[in-house]
C-alpha cells in the first residue's frame, strides 16, 4: 500500500491518466466524443479482516466510454497503446486471467495493475455476439471502448498510523482472517 499514491493524489492521477489515454486514442485511431457513465466515488473499507477498523479506502473512477466501431484487427493495437500509457504511470503488470476463460470474439479487455491500483480498457462490438444477434444481450454499449480506473490505498494522514500498526507483523506470514468484517 505504501508504494501506491496516497488518497489525496488519486483523483488528479486518475483524471490525468484517462485524459492522456483519450487524447492518444483520438490522435492515433480517431476515437473521440467520450461520455461519462456512472460516477466516481470513494468507498472506505469497513474492517481489516481481524475485527479492527481498516485505514484503507477504495476509489473507482466513472466509466468513460465512446460508441465507435473499431475493426477487430485493431483491437490488440489499441490495448497495447493503452498499456504503454499505463506503464508511464507505473501500472506495469497485465492481468492474464479475467472473468473470461477465453475472450469472446466480440470483446477484448486490457487489465493493467500495480498492487491494488488498476486501469482497464475494454473494446467490444456486441453485434458480433450471438446473444445480441438473438436479441438477448443487455449490454448498454453496443460497439466501442470503455476506460475504468480504481485503487485501494490510504490517506497521507493515515500513513504513519498504518506503518505503526503494520510494523509488529513485518516478516510474519499472515494467518487466515478470523472475522468476516
C-alpha positions in Angstrom: 0.0 0.0 0.0 2.8 2.4 0.8 4.2 2.3 -2.7 0.9 3.5 -4.2 -0.3 7.1 -4.5 -1.9 8.5 -1.3 -5.7 9.0 -1.4 -5.1 12.8 -1.8 -3.3 12.2 -5.1 -5.7 9.7 -6.7 -8.4 11.8 -8.4 -5.9 14.0 -10.2 -3.9 11.0 -11.2 -6.9 9.1 -12.5 -8.1 12.2 -14.4 -4.7 12.7 -16.0 -4.3 9.1 -17.0 -7.8 8.9 -18.5 -7.4 12.2 -20.5 -3.9 11.1 -21.7 -5.4 7.8 -23.0 -8.4 9.5 -24.6 -6.1 12.1 -26.3 -3.8 9.4 -27.6 -6.6 7.2 -28.9 -8.1 10.2 -30.7 -4.7 11.1 -32.3 -3.8 7.5 -33.2 -7.2 5.9 -34.0 -9.7 8.8 -34.4 -11.6 7.7 -31.3 -13.3 10.7 -29.8 -16.6 12.0 -28.3 -16.2 10.2 -24.9 -19.1 10.1 -22.5 -19.1 9.5 -18.7 -21.2 6.7 -17.3 -21.8 6.4 -13.6 -20.0 8.5 -11.0 -16.5 8.4 -9.5 -16.6 7.5 -5.8 -14.7 6.7 -2.6 -15.5 3.6 -0.7 -13.9 3.2 2.8 -13.0 -0.3 3.8 -15.1 -1.2 6.9 -12.9 -3.9 8.5 -9.4 -5.2 8.3 -10.4 -8.9 8.5 -9.3 -9.2 12.1 -12.0 -7.4 13.8 -10.5 -3.9 13.6 -11.2 -0.8 11.6 -9.3 -0.6 8.3 -7.4 2.5 7.2 -7.8 1.6 3.6 -10.1 3.3 1.2 -11.1 2.4 -2.4 -11.6 4.8 -5.3 -13.4 3.9 -8.5 -13.5 6.3 -11.4 -16.5 6.8 -13.5 -16.6 4.7 -16.6 -15.5 6.7 -19.7 -16.8 5.3 -22.9 -17.3 6.0 -26.5 -19.6 4.4 -29.1 -17.4 3.6 -32.0 -16.8 0.7 -34.3 -13.2 -0.3 -34.4 -12.1 -3.1 -36.8 -11.4 -6.3 -34.8 -7.9 -6.4 -36.3 -7.0 -3.1 -34.5 -8.3 -4.2 -31.0 -4.9 -5.5 -29.8 -3.1 -2.5 -31.1 -5.5 -0.2 -29.2 -5.0 -2.2 -26.0 -1.2 -2.1 -26.5 -1.4 1.7 -26.9 -3.2 1.9 -23.5 -0.7 -0.5 -21.9 2.2 1.8 -23.0 0.5 4.8 -21.3 -0.4 2.8 -18.2 3.3 1.9 -17.9 4.3 5.5 -17.8 2.1 5.7 -14.6 4.0 2.6 -13.3 0.9 0.4 -13.8 3.0 -2.2 -15.4 1.5 -5.7 -14.7 -1.0 -7.1 -17.1 -3.7 -9.4 -15.8 -3.8 -12.6 -17.8 -6.8 -14.1 -16.1 -10.1 -12.3 -16.3 -13.7 -13.2 -15.9 -13.5 -14.9 -19.3 -11.5 -18.1 -19.8 -11.2 -17.0 -23.4 -12.3 -13.7 -24.7 -15.4 -14.0 -26.8 -14.8 -12.9 -30.4 -16.8 -9.8 -29.7 -14.7 -8.4 -26.8 -11.2 -7.7 -25.6 -10.1 -6.5 -22.2 -6.7 -5.0 -21.3 -6.4 -5.0 -17.5 -3.3 -3.4 -16.1 -2.4 -3.2 -12.4 0.2 -2.4 -9.8 -0.7 -3.9 -6.5 -4.2 -2.6 -5.6 -4.2 0.0 -8.4 -5.6 -0.9 -11.8 -6.6 0.5 -15.2 -8.9 -1.4 -17.6 -9.7 -0.8 -21.2 -12.5 -2.8 -22.9 -13.1 -2.9 -26.6 -16.2 -4.6 -27.9 -18.6 -5.0 -30.8 -21.7 -6.6 -29.4 -23.1 -7.0 -32.9 -20.7 -9.9 -33.2 -22.2 -11.5 -30.0 -24.6 -14.3 -30.8 -26.8 -13.2 -27.8 -27.1 -9.7 -29.3 -28.0 -11.1 -32.7 -30.7 -13.2 -31.0 -32.0 -10.1 -29.2 -30.8 -11.3 -25.7 -27.9 -9.0 -24.9 -28.4 -6.5 -22.1 -25.1 -4.6 -22.7 -25.7 -0.9 -23.0 -22.5 -0.2 -25.0 -23.0 -1.9 -28.3 -19.7 -1.1 -30.0 -17.0 0.9 -28.5 -14.3 1.4 -25.9 -14.6 1.9 -22.2 -12.0 3.0 -19.6 -12.0 2.4 -15.9 -9.5 3.2 -13.1 -9.5 2.0 -9.5 -7.2 1.9 -6.4 -7.3 0.8 -2.8 -4.9 3.0 -0.8 -4.5 5.1 2.3 -4.7 8.7 3.1 -1.5 10.6 3.7 -2.8 11.5 7.1 -3.2 7.8 8.0 0.2 6.7 6.6 2.1 6.9 9.9 -0.7 5.0 11.8 -0.7 2.4 9.1 3.1 1.9 9.4 2.8 1.8 13.2 0.1 -0.9 13.1 1.9 -3.0 10.5 5.4 -2.9 12.0 5.0 -5.6 14.6 3.9 -8.0 11.8 6.8 -7.5 9.4 8.1 -10.8 8.2 5.3 -12.9 9.7 3.1 -15.0 7.5 -0.4 -13.6 7.6 -2.9 -16.1 9.1 -6.4 -16.7 7.8 -8.9 -14.0 8.9 -10.9 -14.9 12.0 -13.8 -12.5 11.4 -15.8 -11.6 8.4 -16.0 -7.8 8.9 
